[in-house]
């Protein structure tokens, strides 16, 4: 499962990230990457392993396209144009596979 923080703007860098907190007077603490440091880096610097991804805006309703395709294949197997449209639609968030 992923977490989306509605209304949070994507930060330009670690220094402007709402999730980062001051650790002491010389460093900051990222809740995801506690072992990495970037104190004194450029304002738009992001740690290499930052897990944040941006969701393009504006966007429409995000649906489970794979589930929708399975439904189409079951109930409308000859509707190739719609299935092709769904398969070729832009992906906003990549699929997650449960472990």
mmCIF file as gemmi writes it, N, C-alpha and C atoms, coordinates in Angstrom:
data_model
loop_
_atom_site.group_PDB
_atom_site.id
_atom_site.type_symbol
_atom_site.label_atom_id
_atom_site.label_alt_id
_atom_site.label_comp_id
_atom_site.label_asym_id
_atom_site.label_entity_id
_atom_site.label_seq_id
_atom_site.pdbx_PDB_ins_code
_atom_site.Cartn_x
_atom_site.Cartn_y
_atom_site.Cartn_z
_atom_site.occupancy
_atom_site.B_iso_or_equiv
_atom_site.pdbx_formal_charge
_atom_site.auth_seq_id
_atom_site.auth_asym_id
_atom_site.pdbx_PDB_model_num
ATOM 1 N N . UNK Axp A 1 ? 0.839 -1.178 0 1 0 ? 1 A 1
ATOM 2 C CA . UNK Axp A 1 ? 0 0 0 1 0 ? 1 A 1
ATOM 3 C C . UNK Axp A 1 ? 0.882 1.238 0 1 0 ? 1 A 1
ATOM 4 N N . UNK Axp A 2 ? 0.43 2.264 -0.678 1 0 ? 2 A 1
ATOM 5 C CA . UNK Axp A 2 ? 1.166 3.521 -0.705 1 0 ? 2 A 1
ATOM 6 C C . UNK Axp A 2 ? 0.376 4.572 0.07 1 0 ? 2 A 1
ATOM 7 N N . UNK Axp A 3 ? 1.019 5.662 0.376 1 0 ? 3 A 1
ATOM 8 C CA . UNK Axp A 3 ? 0.382 6.764 1.067 1 0 ? 3 A 1
ATOM 9 C C . UNK Axp A 3 ? 0.424 7.987 0.166 1 0 ? 3 A 1
ATOM 10 N N . UNK Axp A 4 ? -0.694 8.645 0.01 1 0 ? 4 A 1
ATOM 11 C CA . UNK Axp A 4 ? -0.752 9.896 -0.743 1 0 ? 4 A 1
ATOM 12 C C . UNK Axp A 4 ? -1.195 10.97 0.243 1 0 ? 4 A 1
ATOM 13 N N . UNK Axp A 5 ? -0.441 12.045 0.32 1 0 ? 5 A 1
ATOM 14 C CA . UNK Axp A 5 ? -0.799 13.143 1.205 1 0 ? 5 A 1
ATOM 15 C C . UNK Axp A 5 ? -1.468 14.201 0.353 1 0 ? 5 A 1
ATOM 16 N N . UNK Axp A 6 ? -2.796 14.207 0.402 1 0 ? 6 A 1
ATOM 17 C CA . UNK Axp A 6 ? -3.582 15.111 -0.425 1 0 ? 6 A 1
ATOM 18 C C . UNK Axp A 6 ? -3.299 16.561 -0.034 1 0 ? 6 A 1
ATOM 19 N N . UNK Axp A 7 ? -3.033 17.378 -1.044 1 0 ? 7 A 1
ATOM 20 C CA . UNK Axp A 7 ? -2.789 18.796 -0.809 1 0 ? 7 A 1
ATOM 21 C C . UNK Axp A 7 ? -1.325 19.151 -0.602 1 0 ? 7 A 1
ATOM 22 N N . UNK Axp A 8 ? -0.473 18.15 -0.392 1 0 ? 8 A 1
ATOM 23 C CA . UNK Axp A 8 ? 0.955 18.442 -0.215 1 0 ? 8 A 1
ATOM 24 C C . UNK Axp A 8 ? 1.575 18.699 -1.58 1 0 ? 8 A 1
ATOM 25 N N . UNK Axp A 9 ? 2.257 19.799 -1.712 1 0 ? 9 A 1
ATOM 26 C CA . UNK Axp A 9 ? 2.938 20.106 -2.966 1 0 ? 9 A 1
ATOM 27 C C . UNK Axp A 9 ? 4.258 19.346 -3.009 1 0 ? 9 A 1
ATOM 28 N N . UNK Axp A 10 ? 4.618 18.905 -4.223 1 0 ? 10 A 1
ATOM 29 C CA . UNK Axp A 10 ? 5.865 18.159 -4.377 1 0 ? 10 A 1
ATOM 30 C C . UNK Axp A 10 ? 7.034 19.103 -4.123 1 0 ? 10 A 1
ATOM 31 N N . UNK Axp A 11 ? 7.929 18.748 -3.197 1 0 ? 11 A 1
ATOM 32 C CA . UNK Axp A 11 ? 9.041 19.649 -2.865 1 0 ? 11 A 1
ATOM 33 C C . UNK Axp A 11 ? 10.083 19.726 -3.982 1 0 ? 11 A 1
ATOM 34 N N . UNK Axp A 12 ? 10.688 20.918 -4.12 1 0 ? 12 A 1
ATOM 35 C CA . UNK Axp A 12 ? 11.763 21.097 -5.098 1 0 ? 12 A 1
ATOM 36 C C . UNK Axp A 12 ? 13.029 20.39 -4.638 1 0 ? 12 A 1
ATOM 37 N N . UNK Axp A 13 ? 13.179 20.23 -3.353 1 0 ? 13 A 1
ATOM 38 C CA . UNK Axp A 13 ? 14.343 19.569 -2.777 1 0 ? 13 A 1
ATOM 39 C C . UNK Axp A 13 ? 14.084 19.226 -1.328 1 0 ? 13 A 1
ATOM 40 N N . UNK Axp A 14 ? 15.033 18.566 -0.701 1 0 ? 14 A 1
ATOM 41 C CA . UNK Axp A 14 ? 14.881 18.146 0.693 1 0 ? 14 A 1
ATOM 42 C C . UNK Axp A 14 ? 14.649 19.336 1.627 1 0 ? 14 A 1
ATOM 43 N N . UNK Axp A 15 ? 15.318 20.463 1.333 1 0 ? 15 A 1
ATOM 44 C CA . UNK Axp A 15 ? 15.178 21.635 2.204 1 0 ? 15 A 1
ATOM 45 C C . UNK Axp A 15 ? 13.754 22.177 2.247 1 0 ? 15 A 1
ATOM 46 N N . UNK Axp A 16 ? 12.977 21.962 1.186 1 0 ? 16 A 1
ATOM 47 C CA . UNK Axp A 16 ? 11.617 22.494 1.15 1 0 ? 16 A 1
ATOM 48 C C . UNK Axp A 16 ? 10.562 21.413 1.372 1 0 ? 16 A 1
ATOM 49 N N . UNK Axp A 17 ? 10.979 20.215 1.773 1 0 ? 17 A 1
ATOM 50 C CA . UNK Axp A 17 ? 10.046 19.107 1.988 1 0 ? 17 A 1
ATOM 51 C C . UNK Axp A 17 ? 9.343 19.268 3.337 1 0 ? 17 A 1
ATOM 52 N N . UNK Axp A 18 ? 8.018 19.192 3.313 1 0 ? 18 A 1
ATOM 53 C CA . UNK Axp A 18 ? 7.229 19.325 4.545 1 0 ? 18 A 1
ATOM 54 C C . UNK Axp A 18 ? 7.451 18.168 5.52 1 0 ? 18 A 1
ATOM 55 N N . UNK Axp A 19 ? 8.003 17.06 5.05 1 0 ? 19 A 1
ATOM 56 C CA . UNK Axp A 19 ? 8.197 15.887 5.904 1 0 ? 19 A 1
ATOM 57 C C . UNK Axp A 19 ? 9.522 15.907 6.652 1 0 ? 19 A 1
ATOM 58 N N . UNK Axp A 20 ? 10.469 16.707 6.188 1 0 ? 20 A 1
ATOM 59 C CA . UNK Axp A 20 ? 11.794 16.789 6.81 1 0 ? 20 A 1
ATOM 60 C C . UNK Axp A 20 ? 11.711 17.652 8.063 1 0 ? 20 A 1
ATOM 61 N N . UNK Axp A 21 ? 12.439 17.225 9.094 1 0 ? 21 A 1
ATOM 62 C CA . UNK Axp A 21 ? 12.467 17.987 10.347 1 0 ? 21 A 1
ATOM 63 C C . UNK Axp A 21 ? 13.906 18.274 10.737 1 0 ? 21 A 1
ATOM 64 N N . UNK Axp A 22 ? 14.089 19.366 11.461 1 0 ? 22 A 1
ATOM 65 C CA . UNK Axp A 22 ? 15.425 19.685 11.969 1 0 ? 22 A 1
ATOM 66 C C . UNK Axp A 22 ? 15.829 18.624 12.979 1 0 ? 22 A 1
ATOM 67 N N . UNK Axp A 23 ? 17.059 18.115 12.821 1 0 ? 23 A 1
ATOM 68 C CA . UNK Axp A 23 ? 17.577 17.108 13.748 1 0 ? 23 A 1
ATOM 69 C C . UNK Axp A 23 ? 18.392 17.786 14.847 1 0 ? 23 A 1
ATOM 70 N N . UNK Axp A 24 ? 19.274 18.634 14.439 1 0 ? 24 A 1
ATOM 71 C CA . UNK Axp A 24 ? 20.016 19.491 15.358 1 0 ? 24 A 1
ATOM 72 C C . UNK Axp A 24 ? 20.383 20.747 14.588 1 0 ? 24 A 1
ATOM 73 N N . UNK Axp A 25 ? 21.22 21.598 15.124 1 0 ? 25 A 1
ATOM 74 C CA . UNK Axp A 25 ? 21.506 22.873 14.453 1 0 ? 25 A 1
ATOM 75 C C . UNK Axp A 25 ? 22.265 22.717 13.148 1 0 ? 25 A 1
ATOM 76 N N . UNK Axp A 26 ? 22.877 21.554 12.91 1 0 ? 26 A 1
ATOM 77 C CA . UNK Axp A 26 ? 23.667 21.36 11.697 1 0 ? 26 A 1
ATOM 78 C C . UNK Axp A 26 ? 23.081 20.349 10.713 1 0 ? 26 A 1
ATOM 79 N N . UNK Axp A 27 ? 21.968 19.745 11.031 1 0 ? 27 A 1
ATOM 80 C CA . UNK Axp A 27 ? 21.451 18.724 10.12 1 0 ? 27 A 1
ATOM 81 C C . UNK Axp A 27 ? 19.929 18.6 10.214 1 0 ? 27 A 1
ATOM 82 N N . UNK Axp A 28 ? 19.379 17.936 9.224 1 0 ? 28 A 1
ATOM 83 C CA . UNK Axp A 28 ? 17.946 17.695 9.15 1 0 ? 28 A 1
ATOM 84 C C . UNK Axp A 28 ? 17.709 16.196 9.102 1 0 ? 28 A 1
ATOM 85 N N . UNK Axp A 29 ? 16.488 15.778 9.403 1 0 ? 29 A 1
ATOM 86 C CA . UNK Axp A 29 ? 16.16 14.367 9.439 1 0 ? 29 A 1
ATOM 87 C C . UNK Axp A 29 ? 15 14.072 8.489 1 0 ? 29 A 1
ATOM 88 N N . UNK Axp A 30 ? 15.231 13.179 7.55 1 0 ? 30 A 1
ATOM 89 C CA . UNK Axp A 30 ? 14.176 12.719 6.66 1 0 ? 30 A 1
ATOM 90 C C . UNK Axp A 30 ? 13.569 11.469 7.293 1 0 ? 30 A 1
ATOM 91 N N . UNK Axp A 31 ? 12.254 11.397 7.435 1 0 ? 31 A 1
ATOM 92 C CA . UNK Axp A 31 ? 11.654 10.22 8.078 1 0 ? 31 A 1
ATOM 93 C C . UNK Axp A 31 ? 11.845 8.932 7.275 1 0 ? 31 A 1
ATOM 94 N N . UNK Axp A 32 ? 12.174 9.049 5.994 1 0 ? 32 A 1
ATOM 95 C CA . UNK Axp A 32 ? 12.358 7.863 5.156 1 0 ? 32 A 1
ATOM 96 C C . UNK Axp A 32 ? 13.821 7.45 5.056 1 0 ? 32 A 1
ATOM 97 N N . UNK Axp A 33 ? 14.726 8.418 5.065 1 0 ? 33 A 1
ATOM 98 C CA . UNK Axp A 33 ? 16.14 8.16 4.804 1 0 ? 33 A 1
ATOM 99 C C . UNK Axp A 33 ? 17.001 8.701 5.931 1 0 ? 33 A 1
ATOM 100 N N . UNK Axp A 34 ? 16.801 8.219 7.111 1 0 ? 34 A 1
ATOM 101 C CA . UNK Axp A 34 ? 17.454 8.78 8.296 1 0 ? 34 A 1
ATOM 102 C C . UNK Axp A 34 ? 18.973 8.7 8.257 1 0 ? 34 A 1
ATOM 103 N N . UNK Axp A 35 ? 19.511 7.75 7.526 1 0 ? 35 A 1
ATOM 104 C CA . UNK Axp A 35 ? 20.961 7.585 7.545 1 0 ? 35 A 1
ATOM 105 C C . UNK Axp A 35 ? 21.688 8.491 6.554 1 0 ? 35 A 1
ATOM 106 N N . UNK Axp A 36 ? 20.943 9.168 5.698 1 0 ? 36 A 1
ATOM 107 C CA . UNK Axp A 36 ? 21.585 10.009 4.687 1 0 ? 36 A 1
ATOM 108 C C . UNK Axp A 36 ? 21.54 11.481 5.118 1 0 ? 36 A 1
ATOM 109 N N . UNK Axp A 37 ? 22.546 12.236 4.718 1 0 ? 37 A 1
ATOM 110 C CA . UNK Axp A 37 ? 22.64 13.638 5.107 1 0 ? 37 A 1
ATOM 111 C C . UNK Axp A 37 ? 22.804 14.513 3.871 1 0 ? 37 A 1
ATOM 112 N N . UNK Axp A 38 ? 22.259 15.689 3.928 1 0 ? 38 A 1
ATOM 113 C CA . UNK Axp A 38 ? 22.383 16.618 2.814 1 0 ? 38 A 1
ATOM 114 C C . UNK Axp A 38 ? 22.57 18.049 3.295 1 0 ? 38 A 1
ATOM 115 N N . UNK Axp A 39 ? 22.917 18.22 4.541 1 0 ? 39 A 1
ATOM 116 C CA . UNK Axp A 39 ? 23.057 19.566 5.089 1 0 ? 39 A 1
ATOM 117 C C . UNK Axp A 39 ? 24.016 20.389 4.239 1 0 ? 39 A 1
ATOM 118 N N . UNK Axp A 40 ? 23.6 21.581 3.857 1 0 ? 40 A 1
ATOM 119 C CA . UNK Axp A 40 ? 24.432 22.484 3.079 1 0 ? 40 A 1
ATOM 120 C C . UNK Axp A 40 ? 24.352 22.253 1.579 1 0 ? 40 A 1
ATOM 121 N N . UNK Axp A 41 ? 23.497 21.314 1.139 1 0 ? 41 A 1
ATOM 122 C CA . UNK Axp A 41 ? 23.357 21.047 -0.298 1 0 ? 41 A 1
ATOM 123 C C . UNK Axp A 41 ? 22.506 22.142 -0.939 1 0 ? 41 A 1
ATOM 124 N N . UNK Axp A 42 ? 22.479 22.159 -2.255 1 0 ? 42 A 1
ATOM 125 C CA . UNK Axp A 42 ? 21.687 23.139 -3.002 1 0 ? 42 A 1
ATOM 126 C C . UNK Axp A 42 ? 20.193 23.012 -2.626 1 0 ? 42 A 1
ATOM 127 N N . UNK Axp A 43 ? 19.436 24.122 -2.698 1 0 ? 43 A 1
ATOM 128 C CA . UNK Axp A 43 ? 18.021 24.1 -2.301 1 0 ? 43 A 1
ATOM 129 C C . UNK Axp A 43 ? 17.156 23.105 -3.078 1 0 ? 43 A 1
ATOM 130 N N . UNK Axp A 44 ? 17.557 22.789 -4.311 1 0 ? 44 A 1
ATOM 131 C CA . UNK Axp A 44 ? 16.747 21.852 -5.093 1 0 ? 44 A 1
ATOM 132 C C . UNK Axp A 44 ? 17.298 20.421 -5.041 1 0 ? 44 A 1
ATOM 133 N N . UNK Axp A 45 ? 18.242 20.163 -4.12 1 0 ? 45 A 1
ATOM 134 C CA . UNK Axp A 45 ? 18.845 18.836 -3.999 1 0 ? 45 A 1
ATOM 135 C C . UNK Axp A 45 ? 17.868 17.848 -3.385 1 0 ? 45 A 1
ATOM 136 N N . UNK Axp A 46 ? 17.747 16.671 -4.009 1 0 ? 46 A 1
ATOM 137 C CA . UNK Axp A 46 ? 16.951 15.567 -3.46 1 0 ? 46 A 1
ATOM 138 C C . UNK Axp A 46 ? 17.86 14.377 -3.245 1 0 ? 46 A 1
ATOM 139 N N . UNK Axp A 47 ? 17.698 13.714 -2.12 1 0 ? 47 A 1
ATOM 140 C CA . UNK Axp A 47 ? 18.48 12.51 -1.86 1 0 ? 47 A 1
ATOM 141 C C . UNK Axp A 47 ? 18.198 11.472 -2.938 1 0 ? 47 A 1
ATOM 142 N N . UNK Axp A 48 ? 19.22 10.726 -3.302 1 0 ? 48 A 1
ATOM 143 C CA . UNK Axp A 48 ? 19.118 9.772 -4.407 1 0 ? 48 A 1
ATOM 144 C C . UNK Axp A 48 ? 18.004 8.743 -4.202 1 0 ? 48 A 1
ATOM 145 N N . UNK Axp A 49 ? 17.776 8.312 -2.992 1 0 ? 49 A 1
ATOM 146 C CA . UNK Axp A 49 ? 16.791 7.262 -2.728 1 0 ? 49 A 1
ATOM 147 C C . UNK Axp A 49 ? 15.478 7.8 -2.169 1 0 ? 49 A 1
ATOM 148 N N . UNK Axp A 50 ? 15.191 9.055 -2.434 1 0 ? 50 A 1
ATOM 149 C CA . UNK Axp A 50 ? 13.949 9.664 -1.967 1 0 ? 50 A 1
ATOM 150 C C . UNK Axp A 50 ? 12.759 8.869 -2.526 1 0 ? 50 A 1
ATOM 151 N N . UNK Axp A 51 ? 11.824 8.43 -1.677 1 0 ? 51 A 1
ATOM 152 C CA . UNK Axp A 51 ? 10.71 7.62 -2.152 1 0 ? 51 A 1
ATOM 153 C C . UNK Axp A 51 ? 9.531 8.439 -2.678 1 0 ? 51 A 1
ATOM 154 N N . UNK Axp A 52 ? 9.616 9.765 -2.59 1 0 ? 52 A 1
ATOM 155 C CA . UNK Axp A 52 ? 8.492 10.586 -3.034 1 0 ? 52 A 1
ATOM 156 C C . UNK Axp A 52 ? 8.41 10.611 -4.557 1 0 ? 52 A 1
ATOM 157 N N . UNK Axp A 53 ? 7.198 10.516 -5.073 1 0 ? 53 A 1
ATOM 158 C CA . UNK Axp A 53 ? 6.964 10.678 -6.504 1 0 ? 53 A 1
ATOM 159 C C . UNK Axp A 53 ? 5.881 11.73 -6.674 1 0 ? 53 A 1
ATOM 160 N N . UNK Axp A 54 ? 5.945 12.472 -7.749 1 0 ? 54 A 1
ATOM 161 C CA . UNK Axp A 54 ? 4.932 13.479 -8.016 1 0 ? 54 A 1
ATOM 162 C C . UNK Axp A 54 ? 3.784 12.88 -8.821 1 0 ? 54 A 1
ATOM 163 N N . UNK Axp A 55 ? 2.592 13.333 -8.538 1 0 ? 55 A 1
ATOM 164 C CA . UNK Axp A 55 ? 1.421 12.94 -9.32 1 0 ? 55 A 1
ATOM 165 C C . UNK Axp A 55 ? 1.059 14.154 -10.169 1 0 ? 55 A 1
ATOM 166 N N . UNK Axp A 56 ? 1.076 13.994 -11.496 1 0 ? 56 A 1
ATOM 167 C CA . UNK Axp A 56 ? 0.795 15.13 -12.372 1 0 ? 56 A 1
ATOM 168 C C . UNK Axp A 56 ? -0.58 15.735 -12.097 1 0 ? 56 A 1
ATOM 169 N N . UNK Axp A 57 ? -0.647 17.05 -12.104 1 0 ? 57 A 1
ATOM 170 C CA . UNK Axp A 57 ? -1.931 17.734 -11.943 1 0 ? 57 A 1
ATOM 171 C C . UNK Axp A 57 ? -2.1 18.697 -13.101 1 0 ? 57 A 1
ATOM 172 N N . UNK Axp A 58 ? -3.276 18.928 -13.538 1 0 ? 58 A 1
ATOM 173 C CA . UNK Axp A 58 ? -4.48 18.245 -13.051 1 0 ? 58 A 1
ATOM 174 C C . UNK Axp A 58 ? -4.53 16.826 -13.607 1 0 ? 58 A 1
ATOM 175 N N . UNK Axp A 59 ? -5.275 15.975 -12.922 1 0 ? 59 A 1
ATOM 176 C CA . UNK Axp A 59 ? -5.497 14.622 -13.418 1 0 ? 59 A 1
ATOM 177 C C . UNK Axp A 59 ? -6.944 14.254 -13.134 1 0 ? 59 A 1
ATOM 178 N N . UNK Axp A 60 ? -7.386 13.296 -13.855 1 0 ? 60 A 1
ATOM 179 C CA . UNK Axp A 60 ? -8.74 12.799 -13.647 1 0 ? 60 A 1
ATOM 180 C C . UNK Axp A 60 ? -8.77 11.787 -12.523 1 0 ? 60 A 1
ATOM 181 N N . UNK Axp A 61 ? -9.852 11.08 -12.442 1 0 ? 61 A 1
ATOM 182 C CA . UNK Axp A 61 ? -10.035 10.055 -11.436 1 0 ? 61 A 1
ATOM 183 C C . UNK Axp A 61 ? -9.058 8.917 -11.711 1 0 ? 61 A 1
ATOM 184 N N . UNK Axp A 62 ? -8.373 8.46 -10.687 1 0 ? 62 A 1
ATOM 185 C CA . UNK Axp A 62 ? -7.426 7.366 -10.842 1 0 ? 62 A 1
ATOM 186 C C . UNK Axp A 62 ? -8.151 6.055 -10.548 1 0 ? 62 A 1
ATOM 187 N N . UNK Axp A 63 ? -8.123 5.137 -11.513 1 0 ? 63 A 1
ATOM 188 C CA . UNK Axp A 63 ? -8.823 3.869 -11.352 1 0 ? 63 A 1
ATOM 189 C C . UNK Axp A 63 ? -7.851 2.707 -11.474 1 0 ? 63 A 1
ATOM 190 N N . UNK Axp A 64 ? -8.284 1.524 -11.116 1 0 ? 64 A 1
ATOM 191 C CA . UNK Axp A 64 ? -7.497 0.316 -11.309 1 0 ? 64 A 1
ATOM 192 C C . UNK Axp A 64 ? -7.753 -0.16 -12.735 1 0 ? 64 A 1
ATOM 193 N N . UNK Axp A 65 ? -6.912 0.273 -13.666 1 0 ? 65 A 1
ATOM 194 C CA . UNK Axp A 65 ? -7.117 -0.035 -15.088 1 0 ? 65 A 1
ATOM 195 C C . UNK Axp A 65 ? -7.018 -1.532 -15.359 1 0 ? 65 A 1
ATOM 196 N N . UNK Axp A 66 ? -6.153 -2.249 -14.629 1 0 ? 66 A 1
ATOM 197 C CA . UNK Axp A 66 ? -6.03 -3.689 -14.842 1 0 ? 66 A 1
ATOM 198 C C . UNK Axp A 66 ? -7.337 -4.407 -14.496 1 0 ? 66 A 1
ATOM 199 N N . UNK Axp A 67 ? -7.966 -3.995 -13.415 1 0 ? 67 A 1
ATOM 200 C CA . UNK Axp A 67 ? -9.254 -4.588 -13.031 1 0 ? 67 A 1
ATOM 201 C C . UNK Axp A 67 ? -10.331 -4.241 -14.063 1 0 ? 67 A 1
ATOM 202 N N . UNK Axp A 68 ? -10.314 -3.008 -14.545 1 0 ? 68 A 1
ATOM 203 C CA . UNK Axp A 68 ? -11.28 -2.585 -15.559 1 0 ? 68 A 1
ATOM 204 C C . UNK Axp A 68 ? -11.088 -3.384 -16.854 1 0 ? 68 A 1
ATOM 205 N N . UNK Axp A 69 ? -9.827 -3.602 -17.251 1 0 ? 69 A 1
ATOM 206 C CA . UNK Axp A 69 ? -9.548 -4.397 -18.448 1 0 ? 69 A 1
ATOM 207 C C . UNK Axp A 69 ? -10.047 -5.832 -18.295 1 0 ? 69 A 1
ATOM 208 N N . UNK Axp A 70 ? -9.872 -6.412 -17.115 1 0 ? 70 A 1
ATOM 209 C CA . UNK Axp A 70 ? -10.363 -7.775 -16.876 1 0 ? 70 A 1
ATOM 210 C C . UNK Axp A 70 ? -11.879 -7.821 -17.031 1 0 ? 70 A 1
ATOM 211 N N . UNK Axp A 71 ? -12.562 -6.788 -16.516 1 0 ? 71 A 1
ATOM 212 C CA . UNK Axp A 71 ? -14.022 -6.708 -16.658 1 0 ? 71 A 1
ATOM 213 C C . UNK Axp A 71 ? -14.413 -6.578 -18.13 1 0 ? 71 A 1
ATOM 214 N N . UNK Axp A 72 ? -13.711 -5.709 -18.866 1 0 ? 72 A 1
ATOM 215 C CA . UNK Axp A 72 ? -13.994 -5.551 -20.292 1 0 ? 72 A 1
ATOM 216 C C . UNK Axp A 72 ? -13.812 -6.866 -21.053 1 0 ? 72 A 1
ATOM 217 N N . UNK Axp A 73 ? -12.711 -7.545 -20.758 1 0 ? 73 A 1
ATOM 218 C CA . UNK Axp A 73 ? -12.442 -8.806 -21.453 1 0 ? 73 A 1
ATOM 219 C C . UNK Axp A 73 ? -13.509 -9.852 -21.167 1 0 ? 73 A 1
ATOM 220 N N . UNK Axp A 74 ? -14.073 -9.816 -19.956 1 0 ? 74 A 1
ATOM 221 C CA . UNK Axp A 74 ? -15.117 -10.786 -19.601 1 0 ? 74 A 1
ATOM 222 C C . UNK Axp A 74 ? -16.461 -10.432 -20.225 1 0 ? 74 A 1
ATOM 223 N N . UNK Axp A 75 ? -16.863 -9.168 -20.139 1 0 ? 75 A 1
ATOM 224 C CA . UNK Axp A 75 ? -18.211 -8.785 -20.559 1 0 ? 75 A 1
ATOM 225 C C . UNK Axp A 75 ? -18.295 -8.145 -21.943 1 0 ? 75 A 1
ATOM 226 N N . UNK Axp A 76 ? -17.172 -7.628 -22.455 1 0 ? 76 A 1
ATOM 227 C CA . UNK Axp A 76 ? -17.15 -6.992 -23.78 1 0 ? 76 A 1
ATOM 228 C C . UNK Axp A 76 ? -15.886 -7.414 -24.536 1 0 ? 76 A 1
ATOM 229 N N . UNK Axp A 77 ? -15.7 -8.724 -24.764 1 0 ? 77 A 1
ATOM 230 C CA . UNK Axp A 77 ? -14.448 -9.204 -25.351 1 0 ? 77 A 1
ATOM 231 C C . UNK Axp A 77 ? -14.171 -8.711 -26.766 1 0 ? 77 A 1
ATOM 232 N N . UNK Axp A 78 ? -15.192 -8.262 -27.47 1 0 ? 78 A 1
ATOM 233 C CA . UNK Axp A 78 ? -14.996 -7.807 -28.855 1 0 ? 78 A 1
ATOM 234 C C . UNK Axp A 78 ? -14.795 -6.3 -28.969 1 0 ? 78 A 1
ATOM 235 N N . UNK Axp A 79 ? -14.781 -5.584 -27.842 1 0 ? 79 A 1
ATOM 236 C CA . UNK Axp A 79 ? -14.644 -4.128 -27.874 1 0 ? 79 A 1
ATOM 237 C C . UNK Axp A 79 ? -13.154 -3.755 -27.841 1 0 ? 79 A 1
ATOM 238 N N . UNK Axp A 80 ? -12.487 -4.045 -28.942 1 0 ? 80 A 1
ATOM 239 C CA . UNK Axp A 80 ? -11.038 -3.874 -29.053 1 0 ? 80 A 1
ATOM 240 C C . UNK Axp A 80 ? -10.623 -2.409 -28.925 1 0 ? 80 A 1
ATOM 241 N N . UNK Axp A 81 ? -11.427 -1.5 -29.455 1 0 ? 81 A 1
ATOM 242 C CA . UNK Axp A 81 ? -11.072 -0.07 -29.422 1 0 ? 81 A 1
ATOM 243 C C . UNK Axp A 81 ? -10.996 0.442 -27.988 1 0 ? 81 A 1
ATOM 244 N N . UNK Axp A 82 ? -11.973 0.087 -27.169 1 0 ? 82 A 1
ATOM 245 C CA . UNK Axp A 82 ? -11.958 0.55 -25.773 1 0 ? 82 A 1
ATOM 246 C C . UNK Axp A 82 ? -10.797 -0.099 -25.02 1 0 ? 82 A 1
ATOM 247 N N . UNK Axp A 83 ? -10.594 -1.398 -25.207 1 0 ? 83 A 1
ATOM 248 C CA . UNK Axp A 83 ? -9.487 -2.081 -24.521 1 0 ? 83 A 1
ATOM 249 C C . UNK Axp A 83 ? -8.146 -1.471 -24.929 1 0 ? 83 A 1
ATOM 250 N N . UNK Axp A 84 ? -7.996 -1.168 -26.195 1 0 ? 84 A 1
ATOM 251 C CA . UNK Axp A 84 ? -6.761 -0.552 -26.673 1 0 ? 84 A 1
ATOM 252 C C . UNK Axp A 84 ? -6.57 0.827 -26.049 1 0 ? 84 A 1
ATOM 253 N N . UNK Axp A 85 ? -7.659 1.58 -25.954 1 0 ? 85 A 1
ATOM 254 C CA . UNK Axp A 85 ? -7.576 2.906 -25.343 1 0 ? 85 A 1
ATOM 255 C C . UNK Axp A 85 ? -7.142 2.84 -23.894 1 0 ? 85 A 1
ATOM 256 N N . UNK Axp A 86 ? -7.687 1.891 -23.145 1 0 ? 86 A 1
ATOM 257 C CA . UNK Axp A 86 ? -7.316 1.737 -21.733 1 0 ? 86 A 1
ATOM 258 C C . UNK Axp A 86 ? -5.86 1.28 -21.618 1 0 ? 86 A 1
ATOM 259 N N . UNK Axp A 87 ? -5.452 0.318 -22.436 1 0 ? 87 A 1
ATOM 260 C CA . UNK Axp A 87 ? -4.082 -0.2 -22.382 1 0 ? 87 A 1
ATOM 261 C C . UNK Axp A 87 ? -3.055 0.872 -22.725 1 0 ? 87 A 1
ATOM 262 N N . UNK Axp A 88 ? -3.408 1.796 -23.606 1 0 ? 88 A 1
ATOM 263 C CA . UNK Axp A 88 ? -2.464 2.826 -24.047 1 0 ? 88 A 1
ATOM 264 C C . UNK Axp A 88 ? -2.585 4.137 -23.282 1 0 ? 88 A 1
ATOM 265 N N . UNK Axp A 89 ? -3.485 4.193 -22.304 1 0 ? 89 A 1
ATOM 266 C CA . UNK Axp A 89 ? -3.651 5.42 -21.517 1 0 ? 89 A 1
ATOM 267 C C . UNK Axp A 89 ? -2.392 5.674 -20.674 1 0 ? 89 A 1
ATOM 268 N N . UNK Axp A 90 ? -2.139 6.924 -20.402 1 0 ? 90 A 1
ATOM 269 C CA . UNK Axp A 90 ? -0.972 7.321 -19.603 1 0 ? 90 A 1
ATOM 270 C C . UNK Axp A 90 ? -1.086 6.749 -18.192 1 0 ? 90 A 1
ATOM 271 N N . UNK Axp A 91 ? 0.001 6.187 -17.691 1 0 ? 91 A 1
ATOM 272 C CA . UNK Axp A 91 ? 0.037 5.673 -16.326 1 0 ? 91 A 1
ATOM 273 C C . UNK Axp A 91 ? 0.419 6.82 -15.384 1 0 ? 91 A 1
ATOM 274 N N . UNK Axp A 92 ? -0.406 7.054 -14.381 1 0 ? 92 A 1
ATOM 275 C CA . UNK Axp A 92 ? -0.132 8.103 -13.404 1 0 ? 92 A 1
ATOM 276 C C . UNK Axp A 92 ? 0.637 7.533 -12.231 1 0 ? 92 A 1
ATOM 277 N N . UNK Axp A 93 ? 0.216 6.389 -11.733 1 0 ? 93 A 1
ATOM 278 C CA . UNK Axp A 93 ? 0.913 5.695 -10.648 1 0 ? 93 A 1
ATOM 279 C C . UNK Axp A 93 ? 1.133 4.256 -11.094 1 0 ? 93 A 1
ATOM 280 N N . UNK Axp A 94 ? 2.367 3.789 -11.044 1 0 ? 94 A 1
ATOM 281 C CA . UNK Axp A 94 ? 2.696 2.423 -11.46 1 0 ? 94 A 1
ATOM 282 C C . UNK Axp A 94 ? 1.966 1.407 -10.594 1 0 ? 94 A 1
ATOM 283 N N . UNK Axp A 95 ? 1.704 0.239 -11.158 1 0 ? 95 A 1
ATOM 284 C CA . UNK Axp A 95 ? 1.055 -0.837 -10.426 1 0 ? 95 A 1
ATOM 285 C C . UNK Axp A 95 ? 1.959 -1.327 -9.31 1 0 ? 95 A 1
ATOM 286 N N . UNK Axp A 96 ? 1.366 -1.736 -8.205 1 0 ? 96 A 1
ATOM 287 C CA . UNK Axp A 96 ? 2.093 -2.323 -7.085 1 0 ? 96 A 1
ATOM 288 C C . UNK Axp A 96 ? 1.768 -3.802 -7.033 1 0 ? 96 A 1
ATOM 289 N N . UNK Axp A 97 ? 2.748 -4.611 -6.767 1 0 ? 97 A 1
ATOM 290 C CA . UNK Axp A 97 ? 2.546 -6.049 -6.663 1 0 ? 97 A 1
ATOM 291 C C . UNK Axp A 97 ? 2.652 -6.43 -5.199 1 0 ? 97 A 1
ATOM 292 N N . UNK Axp A 98 ? 1.656 -7.159 -4.683 1 0 ? 98 A 1
ATOM 293 C CA . UNK Axp A 98 ? 1.708 -7.558 -3.283 1 0 ? 98 A 1
ATOM 294 C C . UNK Axp A 98 ? 2.747 -8.662 -3.102 1 0 ? 98 A 1
ATOM 295 N N . UNK Axp A 99 ? 3.381 -8.64 -1.966 1 0 ? 99 A 1
ATOM 296 C CA . UNK Axp A 99 ? 4.444 -9.623 -1.697 1 0 ? 99 A 1
ATOM 297 C C . UNK Axp A 99 ? 3.898 -10.791 -0.935 1 0 ? 99 A 1
